[in-house]
Amino acid sequence: SVSVIGQEADTDIDIRESWDSFCSEKKGNKFNGLGLESIPLPVSVDDFYKQVLDDNADHSIDKFMRDIGELEVVSTSWQPSVPTPTAPANRGIKYIHPINAPMAPPTAAARKEQRLHKFGNVGLCLETSTFVENVPMADCFVVRDRLWVNENSEDGGCIVSITFQIDFIKGTMFRRIIENTTRGEYQKYWTQFWDMIKSNLGSSVELDEVAIELEEATLLLEAEGQEVPLSSVLGRIRSSSRRLSVVARRASIRNINGTAEKMENSMVLVVMGKGKVVVLELFTIVKQHVKEHFAEKDVLGCFLILMLGMFNIMALRQISAMNRSIATLTKQINEAILTNMGSGENCAMK
């Protein structure tokens, strides 16, 4: 077993050295356009490949292209099917691109030629060249881009970056117009791509952040000896609830079986003590539930948590109203007692 471990270590070192060498080589032809800059994701390089780039991936590029309005998208399979450091994989994507420009046809045939370099779980680079046909001046240039995914050795997961470049293969007097228009379209394209990736691969991070915000809001109510405006706390809870609902709408429905049962014990526990409202356990349970389930973007769970937040708001309002009523009643009783005492003293003097 020692020899096997030693071989695995040697292989890992070789892969890292190959990746470093590949990156150094590409830096010699660095693209000047920036689509995304070093954005972390809570998934490994392998997971990103399986969920986004692999044949029949759940969140594939061809599916994304259909979602943003590209027509008749057809993608070939990777050849070879599994890319390696020494044998990158190639494929093509053909589609019809809608055009919204004066003196241009409503649609144009286009294609993407892609090459995927993958270096184990250390990093990968997807190189794409995009060609548009039968459009005036479209034969003058090619857009090339690189999708970089490398391991995040400090925080875990991976880091995603995208660069692109417009290469002119023919001279044209409209070069500046083409550059500005194409650059804007590609930045919009990659922004939409990142929104898709973040909503499908990064929702667990957002949900955890929301749970922390809700927990911090309720901790303000538990602080001993501090007067905290109830409206301020309710405002923070409402804001977090709205953010949670946005995340939930973007998420796909997965792993909903059994969620309702597991959330039954997560109801708000409110007790009265020393004239203060103490909210117990809810957000510890919520945070744990998020960590256990929301990496799968469980929509039902999202809305259950949202409803719990709303129940919390309603409970706080009811208790606040009760406290005001009790204070008013206590004041009235004290005034009545003082009035009766005053009347008794006057009678005695007479």
C-alpha positions as CSV (number, residue, x, y, z in Angstrom):
1,S,0.0,0.0,0.0
2,V,2.9,2.3,0.6
3,S,4.1,2.0,-3.0
4,V,0.6,2.7,-4.2
5,I,0.4,5.9,-2.1
6,G,3.8,6.9,-3.4
7,Q,2.7,6.4,-7.0
8,E,-0.5,8.5,-6.4
9,A,1.7,11.3,-4.9
10,D,4.0,11.2,-7.9
11,T,1.1,11.3,-10.2
12,D,-0.4,14.3,-8.4
13,I,2.9,16.1,-8.6
14,D,3.1,15.4,-12.3
15,I,-0.4,16.7,-12.9
16,R,0.4,19.9,-11.0
17,E,3.6,20.4,-12.9
18,S,1.8,19.9,-16.2
19,W,-0.9,22.4,-15.2
20,D,1.6,25.0,-14.2
21,S,3.4,24.5,-17.5
22,F,0.2,24.8,-19.4
23,C,-0.8,28.0,-17.6
24,S,2.7,29.5,-18.3
25,E,2.4,28.6,-22.0
26,K,-1.0,30.3,-22.3
27,K,0.2,33.5,-20.5
28,G,2.5,34.0,-23.6
29,N,-0.8,34.6,-25.5
30,K,-2.9,36.2,-22.9
31,F,-6.3,37.4,-23.9
32,N,-7.1,41.1,-23.1
33,G,-10.9,40.8,-22.5
34,L,-12.2,39.9,-19.1
35,G,-15.4,38.0,-18.7
36,L,-15.1,36.9,-15.1
37,E,-12.3,37.5,-12.7
38,S,-11.3,35.0,-10.0
39,I,-14.7,34.1,-8.6
40,P,-14.9,31.3,-6.0
41,L,-17.4,28.4,-6.1
42,P,-18.0,25.8,-3.4
43,V,-17.4,22.9,-5.7
44,S,-14.3,21.0,-6.8
45,V,-12.8,21.2,-10.3
46,D,-14.1,17.7,-11.0
47,D,-17.6,18.6,-9.8
48,F,-17.6,21.7,-12.1
49,Y,-16.6,19.5,-15.0
50,K,-19.3,16.9,-14.3
51,Q,-22.1,19.5,-13.8
52,V,-21.2,22.0,-16.5
53,L,-18.8,20.6,-19.2
54,D,-19.3,16.8,-19.3
55,D,-21.5,15.3,-22.0
56,N,-25.2,15.4,-20.8
57,A,-24.2,17.6,-17.8
58,D,-27.1,19.0,-15.8
59,H,-26.1,22.6,-16.4
60,S,-24.3,22.3,-19.7
61,I,-23.3,25.1,-22.0
62,D,-25.6,24.1,-24.8
63,K,-28.6,24.1,-22.3
64,F,-27.5,27.5,-21.1
65,M,-27.4,28.8,-24.7
66,R,-31.0,27.6,-25.2
67,D,-32.1,29.3,-22.0
68,I,-30.8,32.7,-23.2
69,G,-32.5,32.5,-26.5
70,E,-30.1,30.8,-29.0
71,L,-32.0,28.6,-31.5
72,E,-31.5,25.1,-32.8
73,V,-28.5,24.4,-30.5
74,V,-26.8,21.1,-31.4
75,S,-23.7,19.9,-29.6
76,T,-21.4,17.0,-30.5
77,S,-19.9,14.7,-27.9
78,W,-16.4,15.2,-26.6
79,Q,-13.7,13.3,-28.5
80,P,-12.0,11.7,-26.7
81,S,-14.8,11.3,-24.1
82,V,-12.5,12.0,-21.1
83,P,-9.9,14.7,-21.5
84,T,-6.4,14.2,-20.0
85,P,-3.3,16.4,-19.6
86,T,-1.8,14.8,-22.7
87,A,-5.0,14.4,-24.8
88,P,-7.4,17.3,-24.8
89,A,-11.0,16.7,-25.9
90,N,-12.7,18.5,-28.8
91,R,-16.3,19.2,-29.8
92,G,-18.5,21.5,-31.8
93,I,-21.7,23.4,-31.1
94,K,-23.9,24.7,-34.0
95,Y,-26.7,27.1,-33.4
96,I,-28.8,29.9,-34.8
97,H,-28.1,33.3,-33.3
98,P,-30.8,35.9,-33.2
99,I,-29.6,39.4,-34.4
100,N,-31.1,42.7,-33.4
101,A,-29.2,45.1,-35.6
102,P,-30.1,47.5,-38.5
103,M,-29.5,46.2,-42.0
104,A,-28.8,42.7,-40.8
105,P,-30.7,39.5,-41.1
106,P,-32.9,38.5,-38.1
107,T,-30.8,35.4,-37.5
108,A,-27.5,34.0,-38.4
109,A,-25.9,30.5,-38.4
110,A,-23.0,30.3,-35.9
111,R,-20.8,27.6,-34.5
112,K,-18.4,27.2,-31.5
113,E,-15.3,25.0,-31.8
114,Q,-14.2,23.9,-28.3
115,R,-11.1,22.3,-26.9
116,L,-11.0,21.1,-23.3
117,H,-7.8,20.6,-21.3
118,K,-8.2,18.9,-17.9
119,F,-5.6,18.3,-15.3
120,G,-7.2,16.0,-12.8
121,N,-8.8,17.9,-9.9
122,V,-6.2,20.6,-10.1
123,G,-7.5,22.7,-13.0
124,L,-9.1,22.8,-16.5
125,C,-9.2,25.2,-19.4
126,L,-12.0,25.3,-22.0
127,E,-10.9,27.1,-25.2
128,T,-13.6,28.3,-27.5
129,S,-13.6,29.9,-31.0
130,T,-16.9,31.4,-32.2
131,F,-17.7,32.0,-35.8
132,V,-20.8,33.7,-37.3
133,E,-21.8,33.1,-40.9
134,N,-23.8,35.0,-43.6
135,V,-23.7,38.4,-41.8
136,P,-22.0,41.4,-43.2
137,M,-18.4,41.9,-41.8
138,A,-18.8,38.8,-39.6
139,D,-16.2,37.0,-41.7
140,C,-13.6,39.6,-40.7
141,F,-13.1,38.4,-37.1
142,V,-13.2,35.4,-34.7
143,V,-13.9,35.6,-31.0
144,R,-11.8,33.3,-28.8
145,D,-12.3,32.8,-25.1
146,R,-10.9,30.7,-22.3
147,L,-12.8,29.4,-19.3
148,W,-10.4,28.7,-16.5
149,V,-11.3,26.6,-13.4
150,N,-8.6,25.9,-10.9
151,E,-8.6,24.5,-7.3
152,N,-8.9,26.9,-4.4
153,S,-6.1,25.6,-2.2
154,E,-6.9,28.1,0.6
155,D,-10.6,27.9,1.1
156,G,-11.5,24.7,-0.8
157,G,-13.7,24.5,-3.9
158,C,-12.6,26.1,-7.1
159,I,-12.0,29.6,-8.7
160,V,-13.5,30.5,-12.0
161,S,-12.1,33.1,-14.5
162,I,-13.0,33.9,-18.1
163,T,-10.9,35.8,-20.6
164,F,-11.6,36.5,-24.3
165,Q,-10.2,38.2,-27.4
166,I,-11.4,39.5,-30.7
167,D,-9.1,38.4,-33.5
168,F,-9.4,40.1,-36.9
169,I,-8.6,37.9,-39.8
170,K,-9.5,40.5,-42.4
171,G,-9.0,44.3,-42.5
172,T,-12.2,46.4,-42.1
173,M,-12.9,50.1,-41.6
174,F,-15.6,49.1,-39.1
175,R,-13.1,47.5,-36.7
176,R,-13.8,49.9,-33.8
177,I,-17.6,49.4,-34.1
178,I,-17.2,45.6,-34.2
179,E,-14.9,45.6,-31.2
180,N,-17.2,47.7,-29.0
181,T,-20.4,45.8,-30.0
182,T,-18.8,42.3,-29.7
183,R,-17.2,43.1,-26.4
184,G,-20.5,44.3,-24.9
185,E,-22.3,41.2,-26.1
186,Y,-19.6,38.8,-24.7
187,Q,-19.6,40.5,-21.3
188,K,-23.4,40.2,-21.2
189,Y,-23.1,36.5,-22.3
190,W,-20.6,35.7,-19.5
191,T,-22.6,37.6,-16.9
192,Q,-25.6,35.5,-17.7
193,F,-23.5,32.4,-17.7
194,W,-22.2,33.3,-14.2
195,D,-25.7,33.9,-13.0
196,M,-26.6,30.4,-14.1
197,I,-23.6,28.8,-12.5
198,K,-24.0,30.7,-9.3
199,S,-27.7,29.8,-9.0
200,N,-27.0,26.1,-9.6
201,L,-23.7,25.6,-8.0
202,G,-23.4,28.4,-5.4
203,S,-26.9,28.6,-3.8
204,S,-25.7,26.8,-0.7
205,V,-23.3,29.7,0.0
206,E,-26.0,32.3,-0.4
207,L,-28.4,30.4,1.8
208,D,-25.9,30.0,4.6
209,E,-25.3,33.7,4.5
210,V,-29.0,34.4,4.8
211,A,-29.3,32.0,7.8
212,I,-26.4,33.9,9.5
213,E,-28.1,37.2,8.8
214,L,-31.4,35.9,10.4
215,E,-29.4,34.5,13.4
216,E,-27.7,37.8,14.0
217,A,-31.0,39.7,13.8
218,T,-32.6,37.5,16.5
219,L,-29.5,37.6,18.7
220,L,-30.2,41.3,19.1
221,L,-33.4,40.4,21.0
222,E,-31.5,38.0,23.3
223,A,-29.0,40.6,24.5
224,E,-29.3,41.2,28.2
225,G,-29.6,44.7,29.4
226,Q,-29.9,46.3,26.0
227,E,-32.8,48.2,24.5
228,V,-33.2,47.2,20.9
229,P,-35.9,48.8,18.6
230,L,-38.2,46.1,17.5
231,S,-38.8,47.8,14.2
232,S,-35.0,47.5,13.4
233,V,-34.9,43.8,14.1
234,L,-38.1,43.2,12.1
235,G,-36.6,45.1,9.2
236,R,-33.5,42.9,9.1
237,I,-35.7,39.8,9.3
238,R,-37.9,41.0,6.4
239,S,-34.8,41.9,4.3
240,S,-33.3,38.4,4.9
241,S,-36.6,36.7,4.1
242,R,-36.9,38.6,0.8
243,R,-33.4,37.6,-0.1
244,L,-34.1,34.0,0.8
245,S,-37.2,33.9,-1.5
246,V,-35.1,35.2,-4.4
247,V,-32.6,32.4,-3.9
248,A,-35.4,29.9,-3.7
249,R,-37.0,31.0,-6.9
250,R,-33.7,30.5,-8.8
251,A,-33.1,27.1,-7.3
252,S,-34.3,23.9,-8.9
253,I,-36.5,21.4,-7.1
254,R,-34.4,18.6,-5.6
255,N,-34.3,16.3,-2.6
256,I,-37.7,17.4,-1.2
257,N,-38.7,14.0,0.3
258,G,-38.7,14.1,4.0
259,T,-37.9,17.9,4.3
260,A,-41.3,18.7,5.8
261,E,-40.8,16.1,8.6
262,K,-37.3,17.3,9.4
263,M,-38.5,20.9,9.6
264,E,-41.5,20.2,11.9
265,N,-39.2,20.5,15.0
266,S,-37.8,23.8,13.8
267,M,-40.8,25.9,14.9
268,V,-40.1,29.2,16.7
269,L,-39.8,28.8,20.4
270,V,-40.8,32.0,22.1
271,V,-40.8,32.4,25.9
272,M,-41.4,35.3,28.3
273,G,-38.7,36.0,30.9
274,K,-37.9,39.1,32.9
275,G,-40.0,41.2,30.6
276,K,-37.9,40.4,27.6
277,V,-38.6,38.4,24.5
278,V,-36.2,35.5,24.0
279,V,-36.2,33.7,20.7
280,L,-34.6,30.2,21.0
281,E,-33.1,27.5,18.8
282,L,-34.7,28.5,15.4
283,F,-31.8,29.8,13.6
284,T,-29.3,27.2,14.9
285,I,-31.6,24.6,13.4
286,V,-32.1,26.6,10.2
287,K,-28.3,27.0,9.8
288,Q,-27.7,23.3,10.3
289,H,-30.5,22.5,7.9
290,V,-29.0,24.8,5.3
291,K,-25.6,23.1,5.6
292,E,-27.1,19.6,5.3
293,H,-29.7,20.1,2.5
294,F,-29.3,23.4,0.6
295,A,-26.3,22.4,-1.4
296,E,-29.0,20.6,-3.3
297,K,-31.1,23.8,-3.7
298,D,-34.1,22.5,-1.9
299,V,-36.9,24.9,-2.9
300,L,-39.4,23.5,-0.4
301,G,-36.9,23.9,2.4
302,C,-36.3,27.5,1.3
303,F,-39.9,28.4,1.6
304,L,-40.3,26.6,4.9
305,I,-37.5,28.7,6.3
306,L,-39.2,31.8,4.8
307,M,-42.4,30.9,6.5
308,L,-40.6,30.4,9.8
309,G,-39.2,33.8,9.4
310,M,-42.7,35.2,8.9
311,F,-44.0,33.3,11.9
312,N,-41.2,34.8,13.9
313,I,-42.2,38.3,12.8
314,M,-45.9,37.6,13.7
315,A,-44.9,36.2,17.1
316,L,-42.8,39.2,17.9
317,R,-45.6,41.6,16.9
318,Q,-48.1,39.7,19.1
319,I,-45.7,39.7,22.1
320,S,-44.9,43.4,21.6
321,A,-48.6,44.2,21.5
322,M,-49.2,42.1,24.7
323,N,-46.3,43.9,26.4
324,R,-47.9,47.3,25.5
325,S,-51.3,46.1,26.7
326,I,-49.9,44.8,30.0
327,A,-47.9,48.1,30.5
328,T,-51.1,50.1,29.8
329,L,-53.1,48.0,32.2
330,T,-50.5,48.2,34.9
331,K,-50.4,51.9,34.6
332,Q,-54.2,52.2,34.8
333,I,-54.3,49.9,37.9
334,N,-51.6,52.0,39.6
335,E,-53.5,55.2,38.9
336,A,-56.7,53.7,40.3
337,I,-54.9,52.6,43.4
338,L,-53.4,56.0,43.9
339,T,-56.8,57.6,43.3
340,N,-58.5,55.4,45.9
341,M,-55.7,56.0,48.4
342,G,-56.1,59.8,47.9
343,S,-59.9,59.6,48.4
344,G,-59.4,57.5,51.7
345,E,-57.0,60.1,53.1
346,N,-59.4,63.0,52.4
347,C,-62.3,61.1,54.1
348,A,-60.2,60.5,57.2
349,M,-59.2,64.1,57.5
350,K,-62.9,65.1,57.4
